[in-house]
C-alpha cells in the first residue's frame, strides 16, 4: 500500500492492518528459515516497508 492509501484509513484500521502484515511477515520468515522458498520473495520487503509506513503514521499521527 502506498502512503496516501494508508492516510485514508482510520487509526483502528491502521492498527489492524499492521497486525495483519506482521503476522504475514512472520509466516514468510518462518518459511525462509525452514528452507523452503517463499511464493513471492518480494512480498517480505513490501510488508516491511508498509509496516514502517504505518509506524511512521502512528508516531507522527
N, CA, C and O atoms as CSV, one atom per row, in Angstrom:
chain,resi,resn,atom,element,x,y,z
A,1,UNK,N,N,0.840,-1.182,0.000
A,1,UNK,CA,C,0.000,0.000,0.000
A,1,UNK,C,C,0.887,1.248,0.000
A,1,UNK,O,O,1.950,1.281,0.621
A,2,UNK,N,N,0.427,2.244,-0.698
A,2,UNK,CA,C,1.195,3.480,-0.682
A,2,UNK,C,C,0.741,4.372,0.471
A,2,UNK,O,O,-0.264,4.098,1.126
A,3,UNK,N,N,1.488,5.426,0.701
A,3,UNK,CA,C,1.275,6.280,1.858
A,3,UNK,C,C,-0.097,6.950,1.833
A,3,UNK,O,O,-0.739,7.085,2.875
A,4,UNK,N,N,-0.546,7.368,0.663
A,4,UNK,CA,C,-1.847,8.034,0.549
A,4,UNK,C,C,-2.990,7.100,0.937
A,4,UNK,O,O,-3.952,7.521,1.579
A,5,UNK,N,N,-2.883,5.842,0.548
A,5,UNK,CA,C,-3.907,4.868,0.910
A,5,UNK,C,C,-3.947,4.655,2.416
A,5,UNK,O,O,-5.020,4.492,2.996
A,6,UNK,N,N,-2.783,4.657,3.047
A,6,UNK,CA,C,-2.712,4.460,4.494
A,6,UNK,C,C,-3.282,5.662,5.242
A,6,UNK,O,O,-3.867,5.501,6.314
A,7,UNK,N,N,-3.121,6.853,4.695
A,7,UNK,CA,C,-3.665,8.064,5.321
A,7,UNK,C,C,-5.186,8.032,5.381
A,7,UNK,O,O,-5.787,8.599,6.293
A,8,UNK,N,N,-5.804,7.373,4.416
A,8,UNK,CA,C,-7.256,7.322,4.345
A,8,UNK,C,C,-7.868,6.373,5.373
A,8,UNK,O,O,-9.066,6.447,5.644
A,9,UNK,N,N,-7.062,5.487,5.945
A,9,UNK,CA,C,-7.571,4.535,6.927
A,9,UNK,C,C,-7.736,5.195,8.290
A,9,UNK,O,O,-7.022,6.139,8.629
A,10,UNK,N,N,-8.681,4.686,9.058
A,10,UNK,CA,C,-8.852,5.167,10.426
A,10,UNK,C,C,-7.729,4.577,11.282
A,10,UNK,O,O,-7.111,3.587,10.888
A,11,UNK,N,N,-7.458,5.168,12.444
A,11,UNK,CA,C,-6.405,4.615,13.313
A,11,UNK,C,C,-6.625,3.145,13.682
A,11,UNK,O,O,-5.667,2.379,13.792
A,12,UNK,N,N,-7.868,2.760,13.871
A,12,UNK,CA,C,-8.171,1.360,14.193
A,12,UNK,C,C,-7.856,0.450,13.011
A,12,UNK,O,O,-7.323,-0.645,13.189
A,13,UNK,N,N,-8.184,0.903,11.813
A,13,UNK,CA,C,-7.900,0.121,10.608
A,13,UNK,C,C,-6.396,0.009,10.385
A,13,UNK,O,O,-5.905,-1.036,9.958
A,14,UNK,N,N,-5.667,1.081,10.673
A,14,UNK,CA,C,-4.207,1.044,10.523
A,14,UNK,C,C,-3.588,0.032,11.468
A,14,UNK,O,O,-2.696,-0.724,11.082
A,15,UNK,N,N,-4.061,0.017,12.707
A,15,UNK,CA,C,-3.538,-0.925,13.696
A,15,UNK,C,C,-3.824,-2.363,13.278
A,15,UNK,O,O,-2.958,-3.230,13.399
A,16,UNK,N,N,-5.036,-2.618,12.786
A,16,UNK,CA,C,-5.404,-3.952,12.320
A,16,UNK,C,C,-4.544,-4.361,11.119
A,16,UNK,O,O,-4.092,-5.503,11.029
A,17,UNK,N,N,-4.328,-3.431,10.213
A,17,UNK,CA,C,-3.509,-3.699,9.023
A,17,UNK,C,C,-2.068,-4.023,9.433
A,17,UNK,O,O,-1.451,-4.930,8.874
A,18,UNK,N,N,-1.533,-3.277,10.414
A,18,UNK,CA,C,-0.172,-3.518,10.871
A,18,UNK,C,C,-0.047,-4.901,11.498
A,18,UNK,O,O,0.922,-5.616,11.243
A,19,UNK,N,N,-1.031,-5.280,12.323
A,19,UNK,CA,C,-1.005,-6.619,12.929
A,19,UNK,C,C,-1.072,-7.709,11.862
A,19,UNK,O,O,-0.374,-8.719,11.945
A,20,UNK,N,N,-1.916,-7.491,10.866
A,20,UNK,CA,C,-2.076,-8.452,9.781
A,20,UNK,C,C,-0.757,-8.619,9.002
A,20,UNK,O,O,-0.352,-9.739,8.688
A,21,UNK,N,N,-0.105,-7.508,8.701
A,21,UNK,CA,C,1.148,-7.545,7.953
A,21,UNK,C,C,2.271,-8.191,8.768
A,21,UNK,O,O,3.094,-8.924,8.220
A,22,UNK,N,N,2.304,-7.920,10.077
A,22,UNK,CA,C,3.326,-8.527,10.926
A,22,UNK,C,C,3.151,-10.040,10.976
A,22,UNK,O,O,4.136,-10.779,10.981
A,23,UNK,N,N,1.897,-10.508,11.013
A,23,UNK,CA,C,1.633,-11.942,11.010
A,23,UNK,C,C,2.083,-12.564,9.690
A,23,UNK,O,O,2.722,-13.617,9.683
A,24,UNK,N,N,1.754,-11.921,8.585
A,24,UNK,CA,C,2.175,-12.417,7.272
A,24,UNK,C,C,3.699,-12.446,7.156
A,24,UNK,O,O,4.266,-13.394,6.612
A,25,UNK,N,N,4.358,-11.407,7.667
A,25,UNK,CA,C,5.814,-11.341,7.625
A,25,UNK,C,C,6.427,-12.474,8.450
A,25,UNK,O,O,7.422,-13.077,8.050
A,26,UNK,N,N,5.827,-12.753,9.593
A,26,UNK,CA,C,6.315,-13.838,10.433
A,26,UNK,C,C,6.191,-15.180,9.707
A,26,UNK,O,O,7.096,-16.011,9.783
A,27,UNK,N,N,5.088,-15.390,9.012
A,27,UNK,CA,C,4.886,-16.628,8.251
A,27,UNK,C,C,5.928,-16.758,7.139
A,27,UNK,O,O,6.496,-17.831,6.934
A,28,UNK,N,N,6.175,-15.653,6.421
A,28,UNK,CA,C,7.157,-15.664,5.339
A,28,UNK,C,C,8.557,-15.968,5.875
A,28,UNK,O,O,9.300,-16.751,5.282
A,29,UNK,N,N,8.910,-15.344,6.998
A,29,UNK,CA,C,10.225,-15.577,7.593
A,29,UNK,C,C,10.367,-17.011,8.076
A,29,UNK,O,O,11.450,-17.588,7.984
A,30,UNK,N,N,9.295,-17.591,8.586
A,30,UNK,CA,C,9.328,-18.987,9.034
A,30,UNK,C,C,9.550,-19.913,7.842
A,30,UNK,O,O,10.292,-20.891,7.939
A,31,UNK,N,N,8.913,-19.605,6.731
A,31,UNK,CA,C,9.095,-20.389,5.503
A,31,UNK,C,C,10.549,-20.346,5.061
A,31,UNK,O,O,11.126,-21.371,4.696
A,32,UNK,N,N,11.135,-19.163,5.093
A,32,UNK,CA,C,12.524,-18.999,4.670
A,32,UNK,C,C,13.455,-19.756,5.612
A,32,UNK,O,O,14.398,-20.410,5.167
A,33,UNK,N,N,13.189,-19.666,6.917
A,33,UNK,CA,C,14.021,-20.338,7.906
A,33,UNK,C,C,13.925,-21.857,7.780
A,33,UNK,O,O,14.886,-22.568,8.073
A,34,UNK,N,N,12.777,-22.349,7.349
A,34,UNK,CA,C,12.580,-23.788,7.186
A,34,UNK,C,C,13.272,-24.317,5.930
A,34,UNK,O,O,13.397,-25.527,5.746
A,35,UNK,N,N,13.712,-23.417,5.083
A,35,UNK,CA,C,14.440,-23.829,3.893
A,35,UNK,C,C,13.618,-23.861,2.626
A,35,UNK,O,O,14.148,-24.150,1.553
A,36,UNK,N,N,12.332,-23.570,2.727
A,36,UNK,CA,C,11.520,-23.534,1.518
A,36,UNK,C,C,11.541,-22.125,0.951
A,36,UNK,O,O,11.652,-21.145,1.688
A,37,UNK,N,N,11.435,-22.040,-0.339
A,37,UNK,CA,C,11.438,-20.704,-0.940
A,37,UNK,C,C,10.025,-20.131,-0.872
A,37,UNK,O,O,9.053,-20.843,-1.122
A,38,UNK,N,N,9.908,-18.857,-0.537
A,38,UNK,CA,C,8.574,-18.248,-0.454
A,38,UNK,C,C,7.932,-18.141,-1.830
A,38,UNK,O,O,8.618,-18.116,-2.852
A,39,UNK,N,N,6.605,-18.077,-1.839
A,39,UNK,CA,C,5.876,-17.971,-3.096
A,39,UNK,C,C,6.240,-16.684,-3.837
A,39,UNK,O,O,6.391,-16.677,-5.059
A,40,UNK,N,N,6.379,-15.595,-3.075
A,40,UNK,CA,C,6.702,-14.308,-3.667
A,40,UNK,C,C,7.769,-13.637,-2.800
A,40,UNK,O,O,7.431,-13.022,-1.789
A,41,UNK,N,N,9.038,-13.740,-3.167
A,41,UNK,CA,C,10.111,-13.197,-2.330
A,41,UNK,C,C,10.037,-11.681,-2.130
A,41,UNK,O,O,10.505,-11.184,-1.106
A,42,UNK,N,N,9.480,-10.955,-3.051
A,42,UNK,CA,C,9.378,-9.520,-2.929
A,42,UNK,C,C,8.360,-9.078,-1.886
A,42,UNK,O,O,8.350,-7.923,-1.461
A,43,UNK,N,N,7.505,-10.013,-1.481
A,43,UNK,CA,C,6.478,-9.690,-0.502
A,43,UNK,C,C,7.077,-9.356,0.852
A,43,UNK,O,O,6.528,-8.519,1.568
A,44,UNK,N,N,8.183,-9.980,1.224
A,44,UNK,CA,C,8.829,-9.720,2.507
A,44,UNK,C,C,9.237,-8.250,2.579
A,44,UNK,O,O,8.961,-7.567,3.566
A,45,UNK,N,N,9.880,-7.783,1.550
A,45,UNK,CA,C,10.327,-6.394,1.511
A,45,UNK,C,C,9.147,-5.430,1.533
A,45,UNK,O,O,9.183,-4.413,2.226
A,46,UNK,N,N,8.113,-5.746,0.781
A,46,UNK,CA,C,6.937,-4.887,0.722
A,46,UNK,C,C,6.235,-4.816,2.075
A,46,UNK,O,O,5.811,-3.740,2.495
A,47,UNK,N,N,6.108,-5.953,2.759
A,47,UNK,CA,C,5.487,-5.962,4.085
A,47,UNK,C,C,6.288,-5.127,5.069
A,47,UNK,O,O,5.717,-4.377,5.860
A,48,UNK,N,N,7.604,-5.256,5.024
A,48,UNK,CA,C,8.452,-4.482,5.927
A,48,UNK,C,C,8.292,-2.983,5.679
A,48,UNK,O,O,8.235,-2.197,6.625
A,49,UNK,N,N,8.222,-2.596,4.431
A,49,UNK,CA,C,8.068,-1.176,4.090
A,49,UNK,C,C,6.712,-0.632,4.540
A,49,UNK,O,O,6.623,0.478,5.066
A,50,UNK,N,N,5.665,-1.418,4.331
A,50,UNK,CA,C,4.338,-0.968,4.716
A,50,UNK,C,C,4.225,-0.849,6.232
A,50,UNK,O,O,3.607,0.089,6.736
A,51,UNK,N,N,4.818,-1.792,6.964
A,51,UNK,CA,C,4.824,-1.709,8.431
A,51,UNK,C,C,5.556,-0.454,8.872
A,51,UNK,O,O,5.108,0.230,9.792
A,52,UNK,N,N,6.666,-0.141,8.236
A,52,UNK,CA,C,7.417,1.068,8.575
A,52,UNK,C,C,6.585,2.317,8.285
A,52,UNK,O,O,6.624,3.271,9.063
A,53,UNK,N,N,5.843,2.331,7.199
A,53,UNK,CA,C,4.978,3.471,6.882
A,53,UNK,C,C,3.895,3.631,7.950
A,53,UNK,O,O,3.599,4.746,8.380
A,54,UNK,N,N,3.304,2.504,8.375
A,54,UNK,CA,C,2.273,2.562,9.408
A,54,UNK,C,C,2.850,3.055,10.727
A,54,UNK,O,O,2.208,3.832,11.434
A,55,UNK,N,N,4.054,2.612,11.061
A,55,UNK,CA,C,4.693,3.072,12.293
A,55,UNK,C,C,4.977,4.574,12.226
A,55,UNK,O,O,4.831,5.275,13.227
A,56,UNK,N,N,5.375,5.065,11.071
A,56,UNK,CA,C,5.629,6.483,10.897
A,56,UNK,C,C,4.344,7.284,11.080
A,56,UNK,O,O,4.349,8.326,11.736
A,57,UNK,N,N,3.254,6.805,10.508
A,57,UNK,CA,C,1.969,7.488,10.674
A,57,UNK,C,C,1.551,7.497,12.136
A,57,UNK,O,O,1.047,8.504,12.633
A,58,UNK,N,N,1.755,6.397,12.816
A,58,UNK,CA,C,1.387,6.297,14.229
A,58,UNK,C,C,2.203,7.280,15.077
A,58,UNK,O,O,1.674,7.927,15.981
A,59,UNK,N,N,3.473,7.377,14.773
A,59,UNK,CA,C,4.365,8.249,15.529
A,59,UNK,C,C,4.039,9.726,15.297
A,59,UNK,O,O,4.018,10.523,16.235
A,60,UNK,N,N,3.786,10.078,14.039
A,60,UNK,CA,C,3.527,11.473,13.677
A,60,UNK,C,C,2.056,11.836,13.721
A,60,UNK,O,O,1.679,13.003,13.613
A,61,UNK,N,N,1.224,10.797,13.884
A,61,UNK,CA,C,-0.198,10.848,13.963
A,61,UNK,C,C,-0.934,12.054,13.788
A,61,UNK,O,O,-2.162,12.044,13.867
